[in-house]
Amino acid sequence: MEKGQWTVVVIVVVQLLCAIFFVSRILASVLGVGPLSWQLYELVELGAALGLLLGVVLGWIVLRRTMARNVAVEDQLRVASGAFMDVLEERFAAWVLTPAERDVALFAIKGMSTQEIATLRNVSEGTIKAQTNAIYRKAGVSGRTQLLSLFIDDLMAKA
């Protein structure tokens, strides 16, 4: 387990023990179980209350760290997304794709079907099939999966 995970486990355990203490005191009162001396009870109650406060403080710290980590991960994702578009543009230029072929290649990489691309571009499926075949030929691949793997390989090489 990572340090942050251990912190969360400790917070939960401390708060659980404190909650058990308060619930047990209520149950003892309702069931008429013999009470502790008032001095001992006050000390234990003070400890439980401090444990709950500590849990709130540590929970806040963990929450802030998690939120900061999420921001950093979102920034990395934006950078990776931009890098992916850069790789696409480099490859499209190297393959000398026409503007229509660029659009079709991008839609194909996004996972759209031939029919969906044809509908979106307002052309026949035959036109899209011809354009995808031209793209595959220029890219030196035999299909959509290999086309996508070229870009993934480029991104992994840049990482």
C-alpha positions as CSV (number, residue, x, y, z in Angstrom):
1,M,0.0,0.0,0.0
2,E,1.1,3.6,-0.7
3,K,1.6,6.2,2.0
4,G,-1.6,8.0,1.1
5,Q,-3.6,4.8,1.3
6,W,-2.2,4.0,4.7
7,T,-3.2,7.5,5.9
8,V,-6.8,6.9,4.7
9,V,-6.8,3.5,6.5
10,V,-5.6,5.1,9.7
11,I,-8.2,7.9,9.5
12,V,-11.0,5.4,9.0
13,V,-9.8,3.1,11.9
14,V,-9.5,6.1,14.3
15,Q,-12.9,7.4,13.4
16,L,-14.4,3.9,13.6
17,L,-13.0,3.4,17.1
18,C,-14.3,6.8,18.2
19,A,-17.7,6.0,16.8
20,I,-17.7,2.6,18.6
21,F,-16.9,4.3,21.8
22,F,-19.8,6.8,21.6
23,V,-22.3,4.2,20.4
24,S,-21.2,1.8,23.2
25,R,-21.7,4.5,25.8
26,I,-25.2,5.0,24.5
27,L,-25.9,1.3,24.5
28,A,-24.5,0.9,28.0
29,S,-26.8,3.7,29.2
30,V,-29.8,2.2,27.6
31,L,-29.1,-1.4,28.8
32,G,-28.1,-0.2,32.3
33,V,-24.6,-1.7,32.2
34,G,-22.4,-0.5,35.1
35,P,-20.8,2.9,34.3
36,L,-17.1,3.7,34.4
37,S,-15.9,6.2,36.9
38,W,-16.7,9.7,35.7
39,Q,-13.0,10.6,35.6
40,L,-12.1,7.6,33.3
41,Y,-15.2,8.2,31.2
42,E,-14.3,11.9,30.7
43,L,-10.8,11.0,29.7
44,V,-11.9,8.4,27.2
45,E,-14.6,10.7,25.8
46,L,-12.0,13.4,25.4
47,G,-9.7,11.0,23.6
48,A,-12.5,9.9,21.3
49,A,-13.5,13.5,20.5
50,L,-9.9,14.4,19.7
51,G,-9.7,11.3,17.5
52,L,-12.7,12.5,15.5
53,L,-11.1,15.9,15.2
54,L,-7.8,14.4,14.1
55,G,-9.8,12.3,11.5
56,V,-11.4,15.4,10.1
57,V,-8.0,17.3,9.8
58,L,-6.3,14.3,8.2
59,G,-9.2,13.7,5.9
60,W,-9.0,17.3,4.8
61,I,-5.3,17.0,4.1
62,V,-5.8,13.8,2.1
63,L,-8.6,15.4,0.2
64,R,-6.5,18.4,-0.8
65,R,-3.6,16.1,-1.9
66,T,-6.0,14.0,-3.9
67,M,-7.5,17.1,-5.6
68,A,-4.0,18.4,-6.4
69,R,-3.0,15.0,-7.8
70,N,-6.1,15.0,-10.0
71,V,-5.2,18.4,-11.4
72,A,-1.7,17.2,-12.2
73,V,-3.1,14.1,-13.9
74,E,-5.6,16.1,-15.9
75,D,-2.7,18.4,-17.1
76,Q,-0.7,15.3,-18.1
77,L,-3.8,14.0,-20.0
78,R,-4.1,17.3,-21.8
79,V,-0.4,17.2,-22.8
80,A,-0.8,13.6,-24.0
81,S,-3.9,14.6,-26.0
82,G,-2.0,17.5,-27.6
83,A,0.9,15.1,-28.3
84,F,-1.4,12.7,-29.9
85,M,-2.8,15.4,-32.2
86,D,0.8,16.4,-33.1
87,V,1.7,12.8,-33.9
88,L,-1.5,12.6,-36.1
89,E,-0.6,15.7,-38.0
90,E,3.0,14.6,-38.5
91,R,1.9,11.3,-39.9
92,F,-0.8,12.7,-42.1
93,A,1.7,15.2,-43.6
94,A,4.3,12.4,-44.1
95,W,1.7,10.3,-45.9
96,V,0.6,13.2,-48.0
97,L,-3.1,12.7,-47.2
98,T,-5.7,14.9,-48.8
99,P,-7.9,16.9,-46.6
100,A,-10.8,14.4,-47.1
101,E,-8.4,11.5,-46.3
102,R,-7.3,13.3,-43.1
103,D,-10.9,13.7,-42.0
104,V,-11.7,10.0,-42.8
105,A,-8.5,8.8,-41.1
106,L,-9.3,10.9,-37.9
107,F,-12.8,9.5,-37.8
108,A,-11.6,6.0,-38.3
109,I,-9.0,6.4,-35.5
110,K,-11.8,7.6,-33.3
111,G,-13.5,4.3,-33.9
112,M,-16.4,5.4,-36.2
113,S,-17.7,2.9,-38.7
114,T,-17.6,3.3,-42.4
115,Q,-21.3,4.0,-42.5
116,E,-21.0,6.6,-39.7
117,I,-18.2,8.4,-41.5
118,A,-20.2,8.4,-44.8
119,T,-23.2,9.8,-43.1
120,L,-21.1,12.5,-41.3
121,R,-19.3,13.5,-44.5
122,N,-22.5,13.2,-46.6
123,V,-20.9,10.8,-49.1
124,S,-21.4,7.2,-50.1
125,E,-19.9,4.3,-48.2
126,G,-18.0,3.4,-51.3
127,T,-16.2,6.7,-51.3
128,I,-15.2,6.2,-47.6
129,K,-14.0,2.7,-48.4
130,A,-11.9,4.0,-51.3
131,Q,-10.5,6.8,-49.1
132,T,-9.7,4.4,-46.2
133,N,-7.9,2.0,-48.7
134,A,-5.9,5.0,-49.9
135,I,-5.0,5.9,-46.3
136,Y,-4.0,2.3,-45.5
137,R,-1.9,2.1,-48.7
138,K,-0.1,5.5,-48.0
139,A,0.5,4.4,-44.3
140,G,1.8,1.0,-45.3
141,V,-0.8,-0.9,-43.2
142,S,-3.5,-3.4,-44.0
143,G,-6.3,-2.1,-41.7
144,R,-7.6,0.2,-39.1
145,T,-6.0,-1.7,-36.2
146,Q,-2.6,-1.4,-37.6
147,L,-3.2,2.2,-38.4
148,L,-4.1,3.0,-34.8
149,S,-1.1,1.0,-33.5
150,L,1.3,3.2,-35.5
151,F,0.1,6.2,-33.5
152,I,0.2,4.3,-30.2
153,D,3.7,3.2,-30.9
154,D,4.8,6.8,-31.7
155,L,3.3,8.0,-28.4
156,M,5.0,5.3,-26.4
157,A,8.3,6.1,-28.1
158,K,7.9,9.8,-27.1
159,A,7.1,9.0,-23.5
